[in-house]
Structures are given as structure tokens and as C-alpha cells.
Amino acid sequence: MATMKDIIQSPLLLALVIGGLLYISAFSLVYLKKAYDHCLELGITRKELSNVIKSSLIFSVVPSLSIVVGLFVLIAVLGSVWAWWRLSVIGSL
């Protein structure tokens, strides 16, 4: 019978988490490209778009610092793979 530690450290779980994160990243990048192109069609300048992207990155990264602290706390309990999935995807919802 598999223990929790075996499941947490399984290569299948790692592959599923990586697959999920790649899917979500690709989905985000596709829609970023679509939105960027649509903004250019609407006549918004590249400089304005650059400023919006920079401010959005700052607004997204700074609050994430507390999530990184939570990641390190959960790694001790859940293992690195599950904590990574929990905070990167499920926590974002």
C-alpha cells in the first residue's frame, strides 16, 4: 500500500503538475498575445502598452512574495510538488 510520502514524491504527480503549469502558462501567453494585438488594432501605442504591462507585472509580483513564503511553509508538510501545485494554480483561483 502506498504511503502519503510515496504519493507526494511520485514521478507521475510531478509530471501532472508540470503539465498543468505548462498548460496554464501557454493559455495565458496566447491570450496576452491576442489582447496585445487587439490593442494595437484599436490604436493604442506600444509605449502605452509597455507601461500597462510593466505596472501589471509589478502589481502581480509584489503580492506574490507572501505566497512564496507560504510555499516554503507547505513544502515541509506536503512536499515540494504538491505545495507548488497548490499555490501556483489552486491558490490563484
C-alpha positions as CSV (number, residue, x, y, z in Angstrom):
1,M,0.0,0.0,0.0
2,A,1.3,3.4,-1.0
3,T,2.0,5.9,1.8
4,M,1.4,9.6,1.6
5,K,5.2,10.2,1.2
6,D,5.3,7.8,-1.8
7,I,2.4,9.7,-3.5
8,I,3.9,13.1,-2.8
9,Q,7.3,12.1,-4.3
10,S,5.9,10.1,-7.3
11,P,7.1,11.0,-10.8
12,L,3.5,10.8,-12.1
13,L,2.5,13.6,-9.7
14,L,5.5,15.7,-10.8
15,A,4.6,15.1,-14.5
16,L,1.0,16.0,-13.9
17,V,1.9,19.2,-12.1
18,I,4.4,20.3,-14.8
19,G,1.8,19.5,-17.4
20,G,-0.8,21.6,-15.7
21,L,1.5,24.5,-15.2
22,L,2.6,24.4,-18.8
23,Y,-1.0,24.4,-20.0
24,I,-1.9,27.4,-17.8
25,S,1.2,29.3,-18.9
26,A,0.5,28.6,-22.6
27,F,-3.1,29.6,-22.1
28,S,-2.1,32.9,-20.5
29,L,0.5,33.7,-23.2
30,V,-2.0,33.0,-26.0
31,Y,-4.5,35.4,-24.6
32,L,-1.8,38.0,-23.8
33,K,-0.8,38.0,-27.5
34,K,-4.4,38.3,-28.6
35,A,-5.1,41.2,-26.3
36,Y,-1.8,42.9,-27.3
37,D,-2.7,42.6,-31.0
38,H,-6.2,43.8,-30.4
39,C,-4.9,46.9,-28.5
40,L,-2.6,47.7,-31.4
41,E,-5.6,47.5,-33.8
42,L,-7.5,49.9,-31.6
43,G,-4.7,52.4,-31.9
44,I,-3.1,52.2,-28.6
45,T,0.6,52.9,-28.8
46,R,3.3,50.4,-28.0
47,K,4.7,52.7,-25.3
48,E,1.3,52.9,-23.6
49,L,1.0,49.1,-23.7
50,S,4.5,48.7,-22.4
51,N,3.6,50.9,-19.4
52,V,0.5,48.9,-18.7
53,I,2.3,45.6,-18.9
54,K,5.1,46.9,-16.5
55,S,2.6,48.2,-13.9
56,S,0.6,45.0,-14.2
57,L,3.7,42.9,-13.6
58,I,4.6,44.9,-10.5
59,F,1.0,44.7,-9.2
60,S,1.2,40.9,-9.7
61,V,4.7,40.1,-8.4
62,V,4.7,42.2,-5.1
63,P,1.7,40.4,-3.5
64,S,3.2,37.1,-4.6
65,L,6.0,37.4,-2.2
66,S,3.7,36.3,0.6
67,I,2.7,33.3,-1.5
68,V,6.4,32.3,-1.8
69,V,6.7,32.3,1.9
70,G,3.6,30.1,2.1
71,L,5.2,27.8,-0.5
72,F,8.2,27.2,1.7
73,V,6.0,26.5,4.7
74,L,3.9,24.0,2.8
75,I,6.9,22.2,1.4
76,A,7.7,20.9,4.8
77,V,4.2,19.4,5.2
78,L,3.1,18.5,1.7
79,G,6.3,18.1,-0.2
80,S,7.6,20.4,-3.0
81,V,5.4,19.1,-5.9
82,W,2.0,19.3,-4.2
83,A,2.8,22.6,-2.5
84,W,4.0,24.0,-5.9
85,W,0.7,23.0,-7.5
86,R,-1.4,24.2,-4.6
87,L,0.0,27.7,-4.5
88,S,0.5,28.3,-8.2
89,V,-2.8,27.1,-9.6
90,I,-5.4,26.4,-7.0
91,G,-4.4,29.3,-4.8
92,S,-4.8,31.7,-7.8
93,L,-8.4,30.8,-8.1
